[in-house]
């Protein structure tokens, strides 16, 4: 979580410096902005966010930012971080054959070995194949974070969707996260 806060501070500066031009570009292009990471359908607050062949709908008061290879969406107060990241172009069959190993490697690259998996497995969301890890980790500055990372089959590869929420805000944001998950679609 510490890394996320540092990223947030850096992103706030970047967003304040460049967000206005992206919003104007989005308006001129009918809502699409081509970035380094890909085509984001909307870079404004809230609404449907499309990236890496999936879309989710987020509340209007949540902030959206694009980085080099991912999209991050922050709840008010940064209690919840959603992250969408293009992962691979492999088929679902190839991915799921080694899903647990690939998810473990993915999380180790982000968190090291300082996380604890409580549940994992395959789940269909709106008829879409996913493989998930439900896990937690301790951040020395912010406390315990509860996370759900889904490897999503897009038909063009695998996209990672992560919900990272501070434990103290889990109950406050449970409905919003459920609504976001229920809005998942493949584009």
N, C-alpha and C positions, 0 to 999 in steps of 0.2 A: 504494500500500500504506500510505503514511503516513496518508492519509485514513481507511483502514480501521482502523488502530490507534487513532486518535482516536475513531472511531465505536465501537470495541470498548470502550474505557474508559468512554465515556458510557453505552453499553448495559449494561455490567456494573452500574453504579449503578442504572439503571432496572430491570434484571432483578431485582437484589437487593431493591429497594423494592417491586416489583409482581408478581414471579413467583408468590409463594405464593397470592395471590388469584386469579390466572389458573388455576393448577393446580386450585384448589378449584372454580372455575367450570367448568373442563373436566370434572372428575369429576362434578359435579352434572348437566351437560348431556350426559353420555354421550361426552365427549371433544371436543366442538365448542366453540370459543370464537369469538364474533363480535368481530372487532377493526376498527379503522379501515380496514385494508387488505383485509379480507375474511374468509372463513371458513377458519380454520386448524384442521385436523383434530386436531392434537396440538401443544401448546406445551411438552411435557415433553421430556426428553432422549431422543434416538434414536427409532427406529421410523419409521413412515410419516408423512411431512409432506405435507399437502395444502393447496395454495394456488393461486389464479389458474388453476383448472381443470386442474392437473397434480398428480401426487404422485410423491414419491421416498422411498426408504427409506434412512435414515442410521444409522450405528453408534450404539450406546447411549451412548458416552462423548462424543459431539459435542453442542455447545450450540446451541439453537435460539432465535432472537429474532425478534420482529415489530416492524417499524417502520411508518411511516405508509402506505407503498405497496409494501412488499416484506418478504420473509422472508429472514433470513440464518442460515446454519448454519456453525458454526466447529468445526474439528478441534481436538483437544488441542494446546495451544501455538499456536493460531491460524496454523498452517502452511497450512491450506486454508480458504478461504472459499467457500461455495456461496451463491448469491443467486438467489432466485426473484422475478420482478417482472412484474406484469401490464403489457403493453406497449400493445396496441391491440385494438380490436374488429373490425378489418378481416378480410376473408376471406383464406385462404391464397393464392388466385390473385392478389389485389390486392397482398398483401405480397411474394410471391416475384417479381413483375414488377419490383420495385425493391429487392430484398432487400439487395444490396451497398450501395447508397446509404443505406438505412435503418439497416443495421448500422454503417456508418461514422459516421453521425450519432449513433447511440446511444452508441458508444464515445467519440466526441469529447466528448459531454456529460459522460461520467464521467472520462475520462483526458486530455482535450485532444488534442493531436496527438503525444504522446509514447509511442506504441506502434508495434510492428512486426508486421504480419500475415504469418504464414508459410504458412497454408493456409486455404482457404475453400471453401464449396460446400454442396450439398444432401446430406442424409444421412437415411436412415430409421432410427429407433430404435424397436424393437418395433412396426414398422409405422406409426409416427407420423412425419409430415413434419417435418423440421427444416432450417434453414439455419444454418450455423455459421461462425464466425471462430475460428481458432487464432492467438493473438498473444502477444506478450511486451512487458513494459515494465520499466524500471529505477526502483526506488525508492531514493532516496539513503540512507535509513536501514536498509532491509532487504534490498537487493539485487534481483536479477532475479526477476520473477514470470512464470509461464507461465499463460496463460488460455485457456479454451474457453468461448465464449458461443454458445448455441443459441437461435434463434428457433423456438419450438415451436408447431405448429398444434394448437389445442385443440378446434376445432369451434365455439368461441364467440369466437375471436379468436387473438391471438398473445401468448404468454408467453415471457419471456426467462429462461433458466437459465444461470448463469455459474459455472464452476469457476475459482477464482483460487488458484494454489498457488505458494509460494516455490520457486524452482528447486532449492534445497538439499534440499527435502523431497519433490520430485517422485517419486523412486523409492520412498520409504517409503509414499507414499499412492496410488501408481498403481493398485493392486488395489482399494482402497476406493473410489476415484473411478470405476473401471470398474464395480464392483458397484452404485454409486449410479446411474450412467448406465443400466445394464441394468435397474434397477427403475422407470425412467420409465414413467408411465402417464397417460392423460388421464382426468379425472374429470368 
